[in-house]
Amino acid sequence: MVTDPIITVEELAAWEGPVGIADVRWYLDEPKHGHHAYHAGHLPGAVYVSLDQHLSDSQGPGRHPLPTREEFAATMQGIGFGDDQLIVAYDDRGGGIAARLWWMLRDIGHDRVRVLDGGITAWLAAGRPLETELPSRHETTLAIRQPATRQLDREELRRRLGEVVLLDARDPERYRGDEEPVDPVAGHIPTALNAAMTDNLSADETFRSADTLWDRFSDLGVEVGRDTVVYCGSGVTACHNALAMVRAGLPEPILYPGSWSDWSTSRGDIAVGPEPGSL
């Protein structure tokens, strides 16, 4: 049985074992604001983890290419995360950025990782304190083990279009091609269904129940025995759909890390409008 990938405020506050807390706040329109927000106040003991600096490579397909597993493990070990810890990631966007760290840690085989349900917003709503002090760093070891994840590149996805269930985690406006704030072309990958990340959440930005998420993804065609591929703008919020599927007890989906930021620069087929489109 798969362990729930989220942890509540009450569970985290009562945790007695080794824990490492990662503040992964980041904003598309103001990427550096997350670091400023961290210094203004963060969960006690939390370390800031930057999407751009720690969770992305400088080169590769898309806007946020994945670093190698070796580079990522060394980076996380260097900022104080280790094998003995339960690592808890949080943000203030319903887990949309924190899920990227959850996915990447599982990609190096560290399965003791959770996303804080409701993030810093839920922490404050429960009357829990913040601090501005920077935590001290301790020597740690973070080993690389068998990954729990799956991924594919653009060419493999192109070959498998029509065979896999393809889910786009972006907001409907970007999926339809009504707007595109960062990438060169608007629209979506042909055959993709819109599975907006926000629909994994309740009104208070905590995750919906496992049963509700099962029904959501089942309605989108996800089923045992058929591969599902998840993507978004740059391989970040797609991890939120992966987390939601794992929470529901569905099979681990395949991540397309380059996502739309890679596909839209490849001169591949593009669909616009509310329908998936054909090959």
C-alpha positions, 0 to 999 in steps of 0.5 A: 500500500502506497503511503499518503504523499501529504502530511497535515500541519498537525502531523508535522507539528507532532513529528518526533523523528528526524525531519528536514523542512524545505520552503519551495515558494516560487512565483512565475511572474516574480521568481526571486520573490520566494527567497524574499518571502522565506527571509520574511518568515518561514516554518521553524527549521526550514531551509530555502530550496530554489526551483531555479537554482536547486531543482533545475539544471542550467541546460536541457529541454524546457525552462526547468530541465532536470539536473542529473540524479547525482547533481541533485543528490549532491545539492540536497545533501549540501544544503542539509538534507539526508537519508535519515530524515522525513523531508517535508516540502511546502509552498503557498500555492497548494503544493504546486511547486513543492510537488516538484521536490517530492517527485525529484526526491523519489526520483533518487529513491528517497521515499520518505518525503511528503508535501505539507497539506495547505502549505504555509497558509495552513500552518499559519491558520492553525496558529503555528509560528514562523521564524526568520532565523536561518537554520544551522547546517549539519553534515548529512548523507543522501544516497541514490537508490532505485527511483520510484518515478518514470519519465520520457523525452519529447521524441518518445512522447511523440511516438506514443501519442494516441497510445497513452493518456496525456494530461496537461496540468496548466490552467484552462486558458493556457491549455486552450491557447487563449493566452501564453505568458512565457512560451513562444507558442500557445496551445497544447500537445495533440490528444492531451486532456486538460487536468488543471492542477488546481482541480486536485485541491479543495477551496482552502488549497488542501488536497481532495480526498483519495476517493475524490481524486480517484474519480477525477482521474478515472473520468479523465481516462486514467486506468490501471494497465494503461500508461499516463503521461503528465506535463505542464509548462515546464515540468513543475506543476505536472508533478502535482498531478503525479502526486494526486494520482499516487494519493488516489492509489493510481499507478505512477504516471510518466513525467514529460520534464520538458513539457510545453516549454520544450514541445512548443519550440520543436515545431511539433503539432499543436492543438488549440481550443477546448478539445484534445485534438487529433494526431 
